[in-house]
Amino acid sequence: MSLISPDETMTIALSVKDRHASADWYGSMLGFDLIYHADDAGWSELRTNTTGVTIGLGEHTKPAPGNCVPVFGIADLDAARRKMEQAEIRFDGATDVVEGMVKTATFYDPDGNALMLAEDLTGGMQ
């Protein structure tokens, strides 16, 4: 039995210089559809051809190619985080909240790979 139960969604977060240009590239090269650009948050999201899997583009002045972070959707991030911390899983600081959008928390596997939990705060509206 698993410690927590992620839902059936996964976002693969990538670091890019220009989210809009990257979204265009993923659309024209791979056929991914833009879901939204959240310019205030420096984030864009695209629907892939795989059900439940999206590509998230985080804009950074100095992107770190190869730094891919799988983001697991979760219904109750706070409860999942408490269970994981009790199991001595290491988190990277406090939970981040973008009101009305998303709540996220980065954690690490035993080898130091970054993974993230995300709770959708939009109520299903994007």
N, C-alpha and C positions, 0 to 999 in steps of 0.2 A: 504494500500500500504506500502511496506517495505522501510526502509531507504536505504538499499543497496541490491544488487542482487548477492549472491554467485552463482557460477556455479554449475554443477552437480557432483562435486567431494568433497570428504571429506577424510582427513587423520586423523587417531586417533594416536596421538603422545604419546609414552610410554617412560619412563626413565628406562634404563637397564645398567648393568655392562659391558656386553660383547655383542655387536651387532651381531657379527658373530655367536656366540653360540645361542643367542636368535632367530636369523633368522632361524637357523637350527631347533630349537625347534618348531617354528610356522609352518615351512614347514612340519615337520614329524608329528606333533600332529594335526594340523588343515588344512593341505593341502594348505597353502598359498605359493605363488610363489615369489621368490626374484626378485625384479625389478632391484635394484642396491645397492651397498655399496659405499658411498661417504666417504672414509676413512679420507680425509683431513678435512671434515666437521664434523666427528663423527656422521654420520647419515646413516641409512639403511632404505630401504623401501620395503614393501611386498604387493603384490596384494592379496586381500581377495577374497572370493567367491561372494561378493556383488558388483555389478557393480558400479564403481565410488568411492568405499571405499578402502583405503589403510591403512596399519599399518606402522607408522614411528617409528623407534627405535633410540632414542637419547642416546648416550653413556655418562654415568656419573660415576665418581668414587664412589659416594654415591647416588645411585638412590633413588627416593622417590616413593615407591610402592603406588598405588592408586592415584597418581598424573597424571591423564589422561587429555590431552588437545585436544579437538576437533579442527581440523584445516580446515577451510573452504576455498576452492579454490575461487579465485576472479580474474577477468580479469584486473582490474585497482586498485591496492591496494591504491595508493596515493589518488585517487579521493574518494574511499570508506572511507578511514581514515579521510579525511577532513570533509565529511558529518557526520561521527560518532562523531568526536571531536566537531563539531558545535552543536550536540545533547547532548553534555557533557558526552559522554562515555569516561571512563578513560582508557588510554593506559599505558603500562609498558615500558616507555622509547621510544627511537627512533626506526624507522623501521630498521630491520636488512637486509642486502643485501649480498648474496653470488653470486658474479658476474657470469653470465652465468648459474646459477642454480635456485635460488629462492629469493624472497623478502618476509619477514614475519613481522608481527606486532601483539603483544599480547595485548589483551584488556580484560576487566572484565565485567561480568554481574552485576546486582544490589546486588547479594549476595556474590560477590568477587570471583566467579568461573572464572578461566582463560580460555579464548578462543583465537583462533588465526586466522588471515587472511593470506593467502599465494598466491602470484602471481608467476606462473611458468615462469621462464626466459630462459628455455631451447629451446623454440620454438617448444615444443612438442617432442623433442628428449631426451630420457633417456637411 
